[in-house]
Amino acid sequence: MQSSMAWVKSNPLPAVLSGTIVATFFYFFGVVPLFVQGIFVNGAASVFAWAWQAWNPGANQEHSKLVPLIFLGLIFYHRKEIARSPKAGSNNGLIFVGIGILLFVLGARCLQPRFALGSIPFLIYGSVLYLWGRQVARIVLFPCAFLIFLIPFSAIEQATFRLQFVITSAIGFLSKLAALQIDAVGTTLNASDGKFNFMIAEGCSGIRSLIAMAMLTAIFVHITQDRLWKKILIFAFSVAFAVVGNIGRLFTVVLVAKFIDPKLAAGIYHDYSGWIFFPVALLAMYFVSRLVNAGFFNKRSASIETQA
């Protein structure tokens, strides 16, 4: 607290600019009613109010409520680096601020709040670059980019439809390996003895698990990996981690239905089987991370860098 006050006293102009930016940001995002939302008076809502309603379990988007807290946590994680970094404002930050303003105006004009939410990373990053310069902006680049997960992606739920077939086929294959008499047809799993009949719904392979796993993988590679190519490669596998996690979770549902009780499997066990998804997905992520950091990949990368 004392260091913050000392910075304000020694840097009055940047302090005033920072306060003005924060006040303007919260006014346009938290107060001005721009977007249609039926539950609000006059049917209009601010960006934050619209987003809060969009981040709901029905849209498989409730995890977005954690994004601002994770952003602040990442800033806190890098606090010492930020404090040590030289600070010299750069006018290049105004370019990113301009892009953010353009996205916000476009969202307001087109009544697309997702554009307005997409402007937030540009506005914050550009403001940091303008006020404190490239070194600090480099540190906060990832936390700012992470704010992309504020945008509801439920509109692309149908894009995950093909994953239903992938997961159904995988469970059918695992069932054969385990000598279970289960037929996998389309998106359905049918016990040969007629004991149960399950359908792999969109929610079982949908946007919730994909985005949640992408968020976890992004944080994991940011904190643990020291090379950009490793971060990109492991993050690219985040969809595969989610698929593997869902396959493991739903296969246990089949096992419970086969050997214990179909009603229990389709009911309470299915509802709480998400606790199985994350351990399986995280194990897959850890395995790929160990593989990427194995000697072969490191030697290959060093060889390429030497040749370059």
URLIN-V334741 format. One record per residue. SS is DSSP state (alpha for helix, beta for strand, coil for the rest). Layout:
ss:SS
ss:SS
This chain:
ss:coil
ss:alpha
ss:alpha
ss:alpha
ss:alpha
ss:alpha
ss:alpha
ss:alpha
ss:alpha
ss:alpha
ss:coil
ss:alpha
ss:alpha
ss:alpha
ss:alpha
ss:alpha
ss:alpha
ss:alpha
ss:alpha
ss:alpha
ss:alpha
ss:alpha
ss:alpha
ss:alpha
ss:alpha
ss:alpha
ss:alpha
ss:alpha
ss:alpha
ss:alpha
ss:coil
ss:coil
ss:coil
ss:coil
ss:beta
ss:beta
ss:coil
ss:coil
ss:coil
ss:coil
ss:alpha
ss:alpha
ss:alpha
ss:beta
ss:beta
ss:coil
ss:alpha
ss:alpha
ss:alpha
ss:alpha
ss:alpha
ss:alpha
ss:alpha
ss:alpha
ss:coil
ss:coil
ss:alpha
ss:alpha
ss:alpha
ss:coil
ss:coil
ss:alpha
ss:alpha
ss:alpha
ss:alpha
ss:alpha
ss:alpha
ss:alpha
ss:alpha
ss:alpha
ss:alpha
ss:alpha
ss:alpha
ss:alpha
ss:alpha
ss:alpha
ss:alpha
ss:coil
ss:alpha
ss:alpha
ss:alpha
ss:alpha
ss:alpha
ss:alpha
ss:coil
ss:coil
ss:coil
ss:coil
ss:coil
ss:coil
ss:coil
ss:coil
ss:alpha
ss:alpha
ss:alpha
ss:alpha
ss:alpha
ss:alpha
ss:alpha
ss:alpha
ss:alpha
ss:alpha
ss:alpha
ss:alpha
ss:alpha
ss:alpha
ss:alpha
ss:alpha
ss:alpha
ss:alpha
ss:coil
ss:coil
ss:alpha
ss:alpha
ss:alpha
ss:alpha
ss:alpha
ss:alpha
ss:alpha
ss:alpha
ss:alpha
ss:alpha
ss:alpha
ss:alpha
ss:alpha
ss:alpha
ss:alpha
ss:alpha
ss:alpha
ss:alpha
ss:alpha
ss:alpha
ss:coil
ss:alpha
ss:alpha
ss:alpha
ss:alpha
ss:alpha
ss:alpha
ss:alpha
ss:alpha
ss:alpha
ss:alpha
ss:alpha
ss:alpha
ss:alpha
ss:alpha
ss:alpha
ss:alpha
ss:alpha
ss:coil
ss:coil
ss:coil
ss:alpha
ss:alpha
ss:alpha
ss:alpha
ss:alpha
ss:alpha
ss:alpha
ss:alpha
ss:alpha
ss:alpha
ss:alpha
ss:alpha
ss:alpha
ss:alpha
ss:alpha
ss:alpha
ss:alpha
ss:alpha
ss:alpha
ss:alpha
ss:alpha
ss:alpha
ss:alpha
ss:alpha
ss:coil
ss:coil
ss:coil
ss:coil
ss:beta
ss:beta
ss:beta
ss:beta
ss:coil
ss:coil
ss:beta
ss:beta
ss:beta
ss:beta
ss:coil
ss:coil
ss:coil
ss:coil
ss:coil
ss:beta
ss:beta
ss:beta
ss:coil
ss:coil
ss:alpha
ss:alpha
ss:alpha
ss:coil
ss:coil
ss:alpha
ss:alpha
ss:alpha
ss:alpha
ss:alpha
ss:alpha
ss:alpha
ss:alpha
ss:alpha
ss:alpha
ss:alpha
ss:alpha
ss:alpha
ss:alpha
ss:alpha
ss:alpha
ss:alpha
ss:alpha
ss:coil
ss:coil
ss:coil
ss:alpha
ss:alpha
ss:alpha
ss:alpha
ss:alpha
ss:alpha
ss:alpha
ss:alpha
ss:alpha
ss:coil
ss:alpha
ss:alpha
ss:alpha
ss:alpha
ss:alpha
ss:alpha
ss:alpha
ss:alpha
ss:alpha
ss:alpha
ss:alpha
ss:alpha
ss:alpha
ss:alpha
ss:alpha
ss:alpha
ss:alpha
ss:alpha
ss:alpha
ss:alpha
ss:alpha
ss:alpha
ss:coil
ss:coil
ss:alpha
ss:alpha
ss:alpha
ss:alpha
ss:alpha
ss:alpha
ss:alpha
ss:alpha
ss:alpha
ss:alpha
ss:alpha
ss:coil
ss:alpha
ss:alpha
ss:alpha
ss:alpha
ss:alpha
ss:alpha
ss:alpha
ss:alpha
ss:alpha
ss:alpha
ss:alpha
ss:alpha
ss:alpha
ss:alpha
ss:alpha
ss:alpha
ss:alpha
ss:alpha
ss:alpha
ss:coil
ss:coil
ss:alpha
ss:alpha
ss:alpha
ss:alpha
ss:alpha
ss:alpha
ss:alpha
ss:alpha
ss:alpha
ss:alpha
ss:alpha
ss:alpha
ss:alpha
ss:coil
